[in-house]
Amino acid sequence: MIIYLYRWKLKAGKEEQFQKAWAYVTEQLREKSGSLGSRLHLGDDGIWYGYAQWPTAEHRSNSKLDHPEIVQARELMKDATLEGLPSVTLQPTNDYLINRTAL
């Protein structure tokens, strides 16, 4: 498994637009490209963090980002973004998260 951490500073008043578009892209990538899903967080520093899991880096690089609906949703995300910060690739070493569906 491989993790990608994305970070954004959003434009004031565009947070809901970003969240809806991000959710749509996440759902589509799970359905069409084998993504293991992601989480979106708002940090106490005002930065939004997206955490996406993929089986392998190859799965992510082969993801289907060219579907018109995904392109449109990504444009809405871009429109809501004041600044995109560099992404970070993470290799899990210890994993103690609880799977909510297992509860």
N, C-alpha and C positions, 0 to 999 in steps of 0.2 A: 504494500500500500504506500501511496505517496500523498502528501498534503501540500496544498497551495494556500498561502496566506495573502490576501489582497487587502489593500488599505486605501481609503478615500476620505477626502474632506469634501463634504457636500455643500451645495448652495442652500442658503436659508430658504425654507418654504418648499423645497424640492425633495424632502426626505421621504414622503409617502410615495411619490412617483418612483424614486429610486428603489424603495422596498418592494413595490409591486412588480417592477420590471426585473429586479434581481430574483424574486421568487419564481417568476415565469421562466427565466433562463435556467434556473436551477432545476425546475421540474422537467423542462425539455431535455436538458443534458442527462438527467437520470433516465428518462424514457428512451432517448434516441442514441445516446453515446456511452452508456454504461457507467456514468458518474455514480459515486456512492453517496452523493448528496453533499450538502453544505450547511453552514450556519452563518447567520449575519449577526454581528454584535455592534453596539454603540459603546465606545470606550469613554471613560470619564475624562479623557483628554479631548473629546469632541470628534475623534476620528472613528470612522466606521470600518469594521474589520469583517472580512468574509473568509471563511475557513472551508475549503473544499477538499473532499477526499476522492481519490481515484485509485483503481486497482494498480495501475502502473502509469508511468509518464507517457508511455506510448498510447494508452487509452485517451489521455487528455489531448495529446498532440493530434490524434485522429478524430477529435470531437466534431460534431456536426454544427458548426457555428454559422453556416451559410444559409440555413433555412430562413425565408423572409421574415417569419414571425420572431425568430431569435435575433436577427439583424435589427429589426425594429425595436425590440425590447432593449437591446444593447445600446442603441442610439438614445433611448429614453434615459438609460443609466448615465450615459456620457453627458447628456444635457443637464442632468442633475448634479454632476460632479464639478466642484470648484477646482480640485487638484487630485490627481491619481498618484499615489505613492508607489514606489517599486514593490513588486510582489516578492515573496520569499517562498522558497521550496523547503519543505520540512520532511525529514525521514523520521517516522515514529520509532522510538526506542523503548518506551514504557507506556502502556495504555491502560488507564484505570477508569475511563469513562463508563458510565452505566448506560446500557441500551434501553431507552424508555419503552420500546415495544416488548422487551423481555420481562417487564414488570407486571 
